[in-house]
Structure formats: C-alpha cells, structure tokens
C-alpha cells in the first residue's frame, strides 16, 4: 500500500516522500520514452528518456539527503529515525544508520542505481542499443523506486514522537568498517545492472556482436572490483568485531555476495574468448543475466528473514516482492535468449584442448560449479524447512569439501591460461614453458614439507601459488626483453599487466587463506590480576581492568601484556541492548601471523578475566592481497580501451 504524504509530519519526511513520488513519475515516463525511442528509432524520444534519468537521480538524491538530514537532526517524528537512531550515537553511527536497516538500505541501493543510470546516460553511444539499455535500467529503477514508495518507505511519520530513539543495531556500530563494507557491496551489486542492461539491449535489437561487450567491460570490471573489496572488507569486519578469530563462516549472507563474484569473474574471462575467437556468445549473455539475478537473490535472502545471519536484516514485507523481481529477471532472460538463439550461435571453430580459450572455458565451468555448490548449500536448509518445517543447517565442512579442490583447480588454470596461445598450442612447447614454473612450485612444496608443513591442501596451494608467480614473472621478463624494458612493456599493454597484478594479489590472498585456515591455534584461560600464565607459548599477564562509560554505552577494558607488549581487548555494551556484550579484540598484526586476544568474561569486581588467545599465520596476507587485486583491477580499468596488436604466425595467433 502506498505511503501517502503527511504534511503534518516532519517536513524532511514529506520532502523525502515527494522526492520519491516524483522519481517514480519520471521513471515511468523514462521507461515509456525509451521503449518508444527503440520501437520507432526516434532520437527525440530517446533523448527525452535520457534526460528523465537526470530527473530520477535528482529526486532520489533529494530523498536520501532528506533522510540523512533527519538522522543527523534526530528527527524522531520519522519512524525510521526513531527505530534506528538515537541522540547519543556518534555522528558516524548516525550516518551509517542510513543503510543500517531495511528501508534505508533499499533507499541507498535505489540512489546508487540512479547514480549509475545517470553516469550511463552521459556516456551512452548514439547507436541502436541506446534506448533499450536505458529502458532496461528504467525497469530496475521502477522496481526499486516502487519498493521505496510502496512497501519499504523510510519516510513513514510517527504520530507520537519519542524523546529518545531506539538506536542502531549494536553490531553495526562496533566497528568503523560498517561505514565502508555495505557501500562497497551495493556499489558492486548495483554496478552489474549496467552490463545486464546492455545484454538485454543486445538481445532485443539482435546486435549480439562484440560491441555490447566492449562497451560494458569497464562497467563489469568496476563492479567486480567493488565486490572483491566488499567481500574482504566484510571478512575484516567479522575478524575485528565478532571475537571468534575468523573472517569467513560460509554464512548465508556471505554466500549471497560470493555467488555474484564467482559469476562475474567467469564473465570477465569468457568475454575475452568472444572478442578473440567469436565463441561463447550465448554463454556470455547467460553469465551476465545470472550474475545480476544473483544480486537480487542475495538481496532477497538478506531482507526476507528466511535465513539466520549476523549480516541479515529482520524479516519484512519486501521478501515476496524481491522474489517476484528475481522471477521476472530469470523468465525475461530465458525468453529473450530463446528468441535470439539463432543469432547466438558461435561463429568460430571449437577450441582446441590445448589453447587459451580452452583453459578459460575450463575455468568458467569451475566457477559455475562453485556457484552451484554455494547456492545449493545456502538454499537447501531453506527448502527443507519450507517442506518439512524442521530447521536445518549446512556448515563449513560441506562448503570446504568442495571449495578446496575447486579453488586449487582455479589456481592451476590461472597459471596455465597465460602460458597458452589462442587457437592451438604445441604440446612440447607448452611443457617446455611450464617446466620452470612447475619445477619452482614443486621445490617450494618440498621446502615447506621439510619445514614441517603437513597439510596436503596447504602444500598444493603453496606449489600452485609459486608456480603462478614464476609463470607470470617469466612471461613478463621475456616480453620486456623483446621490447627493451619493463616500463615500455607496461605502457604498451597496461590492461594485460593490470590483470597480471590482480592475479598476483589473488596468489597472496590464497596463501593467507590456506595457512590461516589450516594452522590457526586457539587457547583459553582465566587470569587473576597480576598473574602470569603461559598460553600457546606466550606469557600473558593481566595488568588491570577498568570501566569506561560513554553516552551511548560502556566498555570493560582489560590491559593484558602478551610477552611484554600491552594489549587492550574490550567488551562493549550499548544502551539499546544492555543485556548483550560485543567484543572488540586486540589484534597484533604481523607479516608472519597475528596474535588475537579477546576477553570472554570479566569479573564485575575487577579481579579476574577469562580470555581467548588465537594465533593465525598469514592472515594479513588476505588484506594485503586484496589491495593488490584492487590495484591491478584499477590499472586495467584505467587502461586505454584499444585492442592489443596480435601477430599471426603459421595460422596460430600468438599469445597476447
């Protein structure tokens, strides 16, 4: 039911409602004008649709600024502000409350979608795809603007205005990363709407050549970069906030962000095959449709209340609506693809078993299988509960059983792919090229085994990571020798070496995951004031316990010396949930491993504390590896969009 404007309520709420209603009106007008422009090939209608995007962006911006102002001014006549903010919250927490609950998060999503549409409207080429790409963006906008106006408005007024708000979710104000992680995630999710819109436009017009791929490459890469950063930022929040010493638990909402990443990664690799060899035309359309649909699925899981997660919002009325939109995307994608099946046939020869396109295709299958396994493990408990009424869960052992071999397979192919030429490779030449990287990987595994590493998965990961690094280094220096210098090489082909840098970051991240997962140690003890105890080889001494009170809550702070270094883990209590404690561990980061100290219980009289000490090797490599990945993707993103020059020798295309 539509939330009608109440002029007797807060002026800010009324302003936000008016902004969203006007955005809805211009969205409907823009959608009509886009379809009209496409059907009639009318540039005036298309131009009017393009300008409608500007109005939608302006009015959604007005609405989100109105809600932000209401939060900062403690305007508790707005229900959303009264339920999710409080006067004593720090300013940064009030800002993050904008996306800290259901209605505000959907408004942020809508604003980012309108911003993407606005930027797209400024960069659209004047071609046949233009009106239909705008139309597809308007369809997404119509859904999200409609949800905000209809079933999830953050501008509902309150008749009885409270003096103090209920405050935000304590878990979302326990670490500053909540100001970063959700925004990055939404930027990644929403960013996939643009390549999806171009895929729809290509299907409608029948223009399924490489043009729509070349136009959307940067958009897809940017969305992938935000998704990568968001997933790892969420892991860091979990590591720094929840007190368990881990960063990934195969939680349903974590999985919901991982599936689009897997599908988008597959798409970024497979579009190269279509560009180089005119293959996988239908495959690429399906990948981007599924990638965008999976973001809607993740939003449905996160906001429907059907999964239990520390990351999920409470159940609300939007679940069925999102499920309907997901069905629309999938049915529409199937219908359009079936209609254009004759135009989606591959024009090139089937890839030879030993070729770069075959390696990319094999990697694509692994990404798809990985996505299917994660999706199955995430939805299976939901399906069982819906059918039988019994709650069930699938834990990390199930996912790890598949994730480890699939991850190792992807690492293997990541190293083989760049070594292979397009079309067909000479088997003897390939073995010669792989001899140094492969030998280096085996040697690294043998050295690690000699130093005491006994985990087969870790040894294989180490061998494959070294193999990747040596392989990329060999290719780079060989090419640099031909061109005279590494600088000349990088200036000529920044896109390729940006991708190599991203692969290097993935290697660093994989090593961090492998060692921290296999060799994490945990020990617990209770310390009296002034007492020394040995835990995991470290001497711990409880120096003091003190209480710190704030306007929004309190913290019990322990000062503990770990081998002479002072650490101060905290246990926080927030005013809106005084019965629950939220730990802030003390983490001492280092290159070889972290020392992670968290208090589990503190004596109210201040005489003792129970603590948990966790040692995790190479955890920092996960964060550093992600920075390297983002750096490499950024280089690729900023590289000139010109095709690489290829040499053809003896009927085979040389590797580029």
C-alpha positions in Angstrom: 0.0 0.0 0.0 1.4 3.4 -0.9 2.7 5.6 1.9 0.8 8.8 1.4 2.4 12.1 2.2 1.6 13.6 5.5 2.3 17.3 5.6 1.6 17.4 9.3 4.6 15.2 9.9 8.3 16.2 9.6 9.0 18.5 6.7 12.0 16.3 5.9 9.8 13.2 5.7 7.4 15.0 3.4 10.3 16.2 1.3 11.6 12.6 1.0 8.2 11.3 0.1 7.7 14.0 -2.6 11.1 13.3 -4.0 10.4 9.5 -4.3 7.0 10.1 -5.9 8.5 12.4 -8.5 11.3 9.9 -9.1 8.6 7.3 -9.7 6.8 9.5 -12.1 9.9 10.3 -14.1 10.9 6.6 -14.1 7.6 5.6 -15.6 7.9 8.4 -18.2 11.5 7.5 -19.0 10.6 3.8 -19.5 7.8 4.7 -21.9 10.0 7.1 -23.8 12.9 4.6 -24.0 10.6 1.9 -25.5 9.1 4.5 -27.8 12.5 5.6 -28.9 13.6 2.0 -29.6 10.5 0.9 -31.4 10.3 4.0 -33.6 14.1 4.6 -33.9 13.2 8.1 -32.6 16.2 10.0 -31.3 14.0 12.7 -29.7 12.2 10.2 -27.5 15.5 8.6 -26.6 16.9 11.9 -25.7 13.9 12.7 -23.5 14.3 9.3 -21.8 18.0 10.2 -21.2 17.0 13.5 -19.6 14.4 11.7 -17.5 17.3 9.7 -15.9 18.7 13.0 -14.7 15.4 13.9 -13.0 15.2 10.5 -11.3 18.7 10.9 -10.0 18.0 14.4 -8.7 14.8 13.4 -6.9 16.2 10.2 -5.4 19.2 12.3 -4.2 16.7 14.8 -2.7 15.1 11.9 -0.8 18.3 10.4 0.5 19.6 13.8 1.6 16.2 14.3 3.4 16.6 11.0 5.3 20.3 11.8 6.2 19.3 15.2 7.5 16.5 13.6 9.6 19.1 11.2 11.1 21.6 13.9 11.8 19.0 16.2 13.4 17.4 13.4 15.5 14.0 13.9 13.8 12.1 11.2 15.7 8.8 12.2 14.0 10.2 9.9 11.2 9.6 6.3 12.2 12.9 5.1 10.6 14.9 7.6 12.6 13.1 6.7 15.8 13.6 3.0 15.3 17.2 3.0 14.1 19.0 6.1 15.6 19.4 7.8 18.9 20.5 11.2 20.1 23.6 9.9 21.9 25.0 8.0 18.9 28.2 9.4 17.4 27.8 11.2 14.1 29.4 8.5 12.0 27.0 6.0 13.5 24.0 8.2 12.6 25.3 8.4 9.0 25.7 4.6 8.8 22.2 4.2 10.2 21.1 5.4 6.7 21.9 1.9 5.4 21.8 0.0 8.7 18.2 -1.2 8.4 15.9 -2.5 5.8 14.2 0.6 4.4 17.3 2.8 4.4 19.4 0.2 2.8 16.9 -0.1 -0.1 16.9 3.7 -0.5 20.7 3.7 -0.7 20.5 0.9 -3.3 18.0 3.0 -5.3 20.1 6.1 -5.1 23.2 4.2 -6.3 21.2 2.7 -9.1 20.0 6.1 -10.2 23.6 7.4 -10.0 24.8 4.5 -12.2 22.0 5.3 -14.6 22.9 9.0 -14.6 26.6 8.2 -15.4 25.5 5.8 -18.1 23.2 8.5 -19.7 26.3 10.7 -20.0 28.4 8.1 -21.7 25.9 6.3 -24.0 26.8 6.0 -27.6 24.3 7.0 -30.2 23.5 3.6 -31.5 20.6 1.1 -31.7 21.4 -0.2 -28.2 21.0 3.2 -26.6 17.2 3.4 -26.0 16.9 -0.3 -24.9 19.9 -0.1 -22.5 18.1 3.0 -21.0 14.9 1.0 -20.9 16.4 -1.9 -19.1 17.9 0.5 -16.5 14.5 2.1 -16.1 13.0 -1.4 -15.4 15.4 -1.9 -12.5 14.7 1.7 -11.3 11.0 1.2 -11.5 11.3 -1.9 -9.2 13.5 -0.2 -6.6 11.8 3.2 -6.6 8.5 1.4 -6.4 9.6 -0.7 -3.4 10.7 2.5 -1.6 7.5 4.3 -2.4 5.3 1.3 -1.7 6.3 -1.4 0.8 9.6 -0.1 2.3 9.4 3.6 2.8 11.8 5.1 5.3 9.7 8.3 5.5 6.6 6.9 7.4 5.7 9.5 10.0 5.0 8.8 13.7 2.0 10.2 15.5 3.6 10.0 18.9 7.2 11.4 18.8 9.6 9.7 21.3 12.2 11.7 23.2 14.9 9.2 22.5 15.3 6.9 19.6 15.8 3.1 19.9 19.2 3.3 18.4 21.0 1.3 15.6 21.9 -2.4 15.7 24.8 -2.6 18.2 26.7 -5.0 15.9 26.8 -2.3 13.2 28.3 0.4 15.4 31.0 -1.8 17.0 33.5 -1.1 14.1 34.0 1.7 11.6 34.1 -0.9 8.7 30.3 -0.7 8.7 30.7 2.7 7.2 32.6 1.1 4.3 31.6 -2.6 3.7 27.9 -2.1 2.8 28.5 0.8 0.5 31.2 -1.2 -1.4 28.9 -4.2 -1.6 26.0 -2.1 -3.0 28.4 -0.5 -5.5 29.3 -3.9 -6.7 25.8 -5.3 -6.8 24.2 -2.3 -8.4 27.1 -1.9 -10.9 26.1 -5.2 -12.6 22.9 -3.5 -13.7 24.7 -1.7 -16.5 26.2 -4.8 -18.3 22.9 -6.5 -17.7 21.1 -3.6 -19.3 23.4 -3.8 -22.3 22.9 -7.6 -22.6 19.1 -7.0 -22.7 19.5 -4.3 -25.3 21.7 -6.6 -27.4 19.1 -9.4 -27.2 16.2 -7.1 -28.1 18.0 -5.5 -31.1 19.7 -8.7 -32.2 23.0 -6.8 -32.3 25.0 -9.6 -30.5 28.4 -8.9 -31.8 31.3 -7.9 -29.6 30.1 -4.3 -29.4 28.0 -4.7 -26.3 30.8 -6.5 -24.6 33.4 -3.8 -25.3 31.0 -1.1 -24.1 30.4 -2.9 -20.8 33.9 -4.2 -20.0 34.8 -1.3 -17.8 31.4 -1.3 -16.1 31.7 -5.0 -15.3 35.3 -4.7 -14.1 34.4 -1.8 -11.8 31.5 -3.7 -10.3 33.8 -6.7 -9.8 36.4 -4.6 -8.1 33.9 -3.2 -5.7 32.5 -6.7 -5.0 36.0 -8.0 -4.3 36.8 -5.2 -1.9 33.4 -5.5 -0.2 33.6 -9.3 0.4 37.1 -9.0 2.0 36.1 -5.8 3.9 33.2 -7.8 5.4 35.6 -10.5 6.4 37.8 -8.0 8.1 34.7 -6.6 10.0 33.9 -10.1 11.1 37.5 -10.7 12.2 37.7 -7.4 14.1 34.2 -7.5 15.6 32.8 -10.9 16.4 35.6 -12.2 18.6 36.0 -15.6 17.0 39.2 -15.0 15.2 37.8 -15.9 11.8 36.8 -14.0 8.7 34.6 -16.3 6.7 32.0 -18.7 8.1 30.0 -19.7 4.9 27.2 -17.7 6.4 24.1 -17.5 4.0 24.5 -13.7 3.5 28.3 -14.1 2.9 27.5 -16.7 0.3 24.9 -14.4 -1.3 27.7 -11.9 -2.0 30.2 -14.6 -3.1 27.9 -16.1 -5.9 27.8 -12.9 -8.0 31.5 -12.5 -7.6 32.1 -16.0 -9.0 29.8 -15.5 -11.9 31.2 -12.0 -12.7 34.8 -13.4 -12.6 33.7 -16.1 -15.1 32.2 -13.4 -17.3 35.3 -11.2 -17.3 37.3 -14.2 -18.5 34.9 -15.6 -21.1 34.2 -12.3 -22.8 37.9 -12.5 -24.0 37.0 -15.7 -25.8 34.2 -14.0 -27.7 36.3 -11.0 -28.5 39.3 -13.0 -29.7 37.6 -16.1 -31.2 33.9 -15.3 -31.7 32.9 -18.1 -29.3 30.6 -18.3 -26.2 28.2 -15.7 -27.4 25.2 -17.3 -25.7 27.3 -18.3 -22.7 28.2 -14.7 -22.0 24.7 -13.5 -22.2 23.6 -16.1 -19.7 26.5 -15.3 -17.3 25.7 -11.7 -17.0 21.9 -12.4 -16.7 22.7 -14.9 -13.9 25.2 -12.6 -12.2 22.7 -9.7 -12.0 19.9 -12.0 -10.9 22.1 -13.4 -8.2 22.4 -9.9 -6.7 18.7 -9.8 -6.4 18.7 -13.3 -4.9 21.2 -12.1 -2.3 19.1 -9.1 -1.5 16.0 -11.4 -1.1 17.9 -13.7 1.3 19.3 -10.7 3.2 16.0 -8.9 3.6 13.3 -11.6 3.7 14.1 -13.1 7.1 14.2 -16.6 5.8 17.9 -17.1 6.7 19.6 -16.6 10.1 22.7 -14.5 9.8 24.5 -11.8 11.8 24.5 -9.9 8.5 20.8 -10.2 7.7 18.1 -7.7 8.3 15.0 -8.6 10.2 12.2 -10.1 8.1 9.9 -7.6 6.4 7.3 -7.2 3.6 9.9 -6.9 0.8 10.8 -10.7 0.6 7.9 -11.7 -1.8 8.4 -8.5 -3.9 12.1 -9.3 -4.4 11.3 -12.9 -5.2 8.9 -11.7 -7.9 11.5 -9.4 -9.4 14.0 -12.3 -9.4 11.5 -14.4 -11.3 10.9 -11.6 -13.8 14.6 -11.3 -14.5 15.1 -15.1 -15.0 11.9 -15.6 -17.1 12.7 -12.5 -19.2 16.3 -13.6 -19.7 15.2 -17.1 -20.7 12.5 -15.7 -23.1 14.9 -13.2 -24.8 17.7 -15.7 -25.1 15.4 -18.4 -26.5 14.1 -15.8 -29.0 17.6 -14.9 -30.1 19.1 -18.4 -30.1 19.8 -18.5 -33.9 21.9 -15.2 -33.5 23.8 -16.6 -30.5 25.4 -19.4 -32.3 29.2 -19.4 -32.2 30.9 -18.3 -35.4 34.4 -19.6 -34.7 35.9 -23.1 -34.5 35.5 -25.1 -31.3 38.5 -24.5 -29.1 41.4 -27.0 -29.2 42.1 -28.8 -26.0 45.4 -27.1 -25.7 44.6 -23.4 -26.1 44.0 -20.3 -24.0 40.3 -20.4 -24.8 40.0 -24.0 -23.6 41.7 -23.0 -20.3 39.4 -20.1 -19.9 36.4 -22.3 -20.7 37.5 -24.9 -18.1 37.9 -22.1 -15.6 34.4 -20.9 -16.4 33.0 -24.4 -15.7 34.8 -24.5 -12.3 33.3 -21.0 -11.5 29.8 -22.2 -12.4 30.2 -25.5 -10.4 31.5 -23.4 -7.4 28.5 -21.1 -7.7 26.1 -24.0 -7.9 27.6 -25.7 -4.8 27.4 -22.4 -2.8 23.8 -21.8 -3.9 22.8 -25.4 -3.1 24.4 -25.3 0.4 22.8 -21.9 1.1 19.2 -22.7 -0.1 19.0 -26.4 1.0 18.2 -25.6 4.6 15.6 -23.1 3.5 13.9 -25.6 1.2 14.0 -28.4 3.9 12.4 -26.0 6.4 9.7 -24.9 3.9 8.8 -28.6 3.1 9.2 -30.3 6.4 9.0 -27.5 9.0 12.3 -28.6 10.5 15.2 -26.2 10.9 18.4 -27.5 9.3 21.8 -26.1 8.6 24.8 -26.8 6.4 28.1 -25.7 7.9 31.7 -25.0 6.8 32.7 -28.7 6.4 30.3 -29.1 3.5 31.4 -26.0 1.7 35.1 -26.6 2.4 34.9 -30.1 0.9 34.1 -28.6 -2.4 35.8 -25.2 -2.1 39.3 -26.5 -1.6 39.6 -28.7 -4.7 37.7 -26.1 -6.8 40.0 -23.4 -5.6 43.1 -25.5 -6.3 41.7 -26.2 -9.8 41.2 -22.5 -10.5 44.8 -21.7 -9.2 46.1 -24.3 -11.6 44.2 -22.9 -14.6 45.1 -19.3 -13.6 48.7 -20.3 -14.2 48.2 -22.3 -17.3 46.0 -19.9 -19.2 48.5 -17.0 -19.8 51.1 -19.6 -21.0 48.9 -20.8 -23.8 48.3 -19.1 -27.2 44.9 -18.6 -28.7 43.6 -21.3 -31.1 46.1 -24.1 -30.5 49.3 -24.8 -28.6 52.2 -27.0 -29.3 52.3 -29.7 -26.6 56.1 -29.9 -26.5 56.4 -26.1 -26.4 53.9 -25.9 -23.6 55.7 -28.4 -21.5 58.9 -26.5 -22.0 57.2 -23.3 -20.9 55.8 -24.9 -17.8 59.0 -26.6 -16.8 60.4 -23.6 -14.8 57.1 -22.6 -13.1 56.1 -26.2 -12.3 59.6 -27.1 -11.0 59.6 -24.0 -8.8 56.2 -24.9 -7.4 57.3 -28.5 -6.6 60.5 -27.2 -5.0 58.6 -24.8 -2.8 56.3 -27.5 -1.6 59.3 -29.8 -0.8 60.9 -27.0 1.2 57.6 -26.3 3.1 57.3 -30.1 3.8 60.9 -30.1 5.2 60.0 -27.1 7.4 57.1 -29.1 8.9 54.0 -28.3 6.8 51.9 -31.5 6.6 48.6 -30.2 5.3 48.2 -31.6 1.7 45.9 -28.6 0.8 48.4 -26.1 2.0 51.3 -27.8 0.2 49.3 -27.9 -3.0 48.2 -24.2 -2.6 51.8 -23.2 -2.0 53.1 -25.1 -5.0 50.4 -23.6 -7.3 51.0 -20.1 -6.0 54.7 -20.2 -6.6 54.0 -21.8 -10.0 51.7 -18.8 -10.8 54.2 -16.2 -9.7 57.1 -17.7 -11.5 55.0 -18.2 -14.7 53.8 -14.6 -14.7 57.3 -13.3 -14.0 58.7 -15.4 -16.8 56.1 -14.1 -19.3 56.7 -10.5 -18.2 60.5 -10.5 -18.4 60.5 -12.4 -21.7 58.2 -9.8 -23.2 60.3 -7.0 -21.6 63.5 -8.3 -23.1 61.8 -8.2 -26.6 60.6 -4.6 -26.1 63.7 -3.3 -24.3 62.4 -2.5 -20.8 59.6 -3.4 -18.3 58.5 0.3 -18.4 57.9 0.1 -22.2 56.0 -3.1 -21.8 53.7 -1.7 -19.1 53.0 1.5 -21.1 52.1 -0.6 -24.2 49.9 -3.2 -22.6 48.7 -1.8 -19.2 45.5 -3.9 -19.4 47.3 -7.2 -19.5 49.7 -6.3 -16.7 47.0 -4.9 -14.6 45.4 -8.4 -14.9 48.7 -10.0 -14.0 48.9 -7.7 -10.9 45.4 -8.8 -9.9 46.4 -12.4 -10.3 49.4 -11.8 -8.1 47.1 -10.3 -5.4 44.9 -13.4 -5.7 48.0 -15.6 -5.1 48.9 -13.6 -1.9 45.3 -13.9 -0.7 45.2 -17.6 -1.4 48.3 -18.2 0.7 46.7 -16.2 3.5 43.5 -18.3 3.3 45.4 -21.6 3.2 47.8 -21.0 6.1 45.4 -19.2 8.4 42.7 -21.8 7.8 44.9 -24.8 8.4 47.2 -23.6 11.2 45.1 -21.4 13.4 45.7 -22.1 17.1 43.4 -21.2 20.0 43.8 -21.3 23.7 41.7 -20.1 26.7 42.5 -19.4 30.3 41.4 -17.2 33.2 43.8 -14.6 34.6 43.8 -13.1 38.0 45.1 -9.5 38.5 48.9 -9.6 38.4 49.1 -13.3 37.4 51.3 -14.7 34.7 50.2 -17.7 32.6 51.6 -19.4 29.5 49.2 -19.8 26.6 50.3 -21.1 23.2 53.9 -20.3 24.1 53.2 -16.7 25.1 53.3 -15.3 28.6 50.1 -13.4 29.5 49.7 -11.1 32.5 46.6 -9.2 33.5 47.7 -5.7 34.4 44.3 -4.0 35.1 40.6 -3.9 34.5 38.6 -0.7 34.2 35.2 0.5 33.1 34.7 3.3 30.6 31.3 4.9 30.3 30.0 6.8 27.2 26.7 8.5 26.3 25.8 5.6 24.1 27.1 2.7 26.3 30.1 1.4 28.2 33.2 -0.7 27.7 35.0 -3.1 30.1 38.7 -2.7 29.2 41.4 -5.2 30.1 45.1 -4.4 30.0 47.0 -7.6 29.2 50.7 -8.0 28.5 51.5 -10.6 25.9 55.2 -11.3 26.0 55.8 -7.7 27.2 53.5 -6.0 24.7 50.4 -4.3 26.1 47.1 -5.3 24.6 43.7 -3.8 25.5 40.7 -6.0 24.4 37.3 -4.6 25.3 33.8 -5.9 26.0 31.2 -3.3 24.8 27.6 -2.8 26.0 25.3 -0.4 24.1 22.4 1.5 25.6 19.8 0.0 23.2 20.8 -3.6 24.1 22.2 -3.6 27.7 21.9 -7.4 28.1 24.4 -8.3 25.3 28.1 -7.7 25.1 30.0 -7.1 21.9 33.7 -7.9 21.9 36.5 -5.7 20.4 39.5 -8.0 20.3 43.1 -6.7 20.5 44.9 -7.8 17.3 48.6 -7.5 16.9 49.2 -7.7 13.1 52.5 -9.0 11.6 53.7 -10.4 8.3 54.0 -14.0 9.5 50.9 -14.1 11.7 48.5 -12.3 14.0 48.2 -12.5 17.8 44.5 -12.1 18.5 43.3 -11.6 22.1 39.7 -11.4 23.2 38.1 -11.2 26.6 35.2 -13.7 27.0 34.2 -12.9 30.7 35.2 -10.1 33.0 34.7 -10.2 36.8 32.3 -7.4 37.8 34.5 -6.7 40.8 37.5 -6.3 38.5 39.7 -9.1 40.0 39.9 -11.6 37.0 39.1 -12.0 33.3 38.7 -15.0 31.1 40.5 -14.6 27.8 41.0 -16.4 24.5 44.3 -16.2 22.6 44.3 -17.0 18.9 47.3 -17.3 16.6 46.6 -17.2 12.9 49.5 -17.3 10.4 49.4 -15.0 7.3 46.0 -13.5 8.0 47.4 -10.1 7.0 48.2 -11.5 3.6 44.4 -11.7 2.9 44.1 -7.9 3.4 47.3 -7.1 1.5 46.4 -9.5 -1.3 43.0 -7.7 -1.7 44.7 -4.3 -2.0 47.0 -5.7 -4.7 43.9 -7.2 -6.6 42.1 -3.8 -6.4 45.3 -2.0 -7.6 45.6 -4.4 -10.6 41.9 -4.0 -11.4 42.3 -0.3 -11.2 45.2 -0.3 -13.7 43.1 -2.5 -16.0 40.2 -0.2 -15.6 42.1 2.9 -16.5 44.0 1.3 -19.4 43.1 2.6 -22.9 40.3 0.5 -24.5 42.2 -0.3 -27.6 42.7 -3.9 -28.8 46.1 -5.5 -28.4 48.1 -6.0 -31.5 48.3 -9.7 -32.4 50.9 -11.4 -34.5 49.7 -14.3 -36.7 52.3 -16.9 -37.4 51.6 -20.2 -39.2 47.9 -19.9 -38.7 48.1 -19.6 -34.9 47.6 -16.4 -33.0 50.4 -15.6 -30.7 49.6 -15.1 -27.0 48.7 -11.6 -26.2 
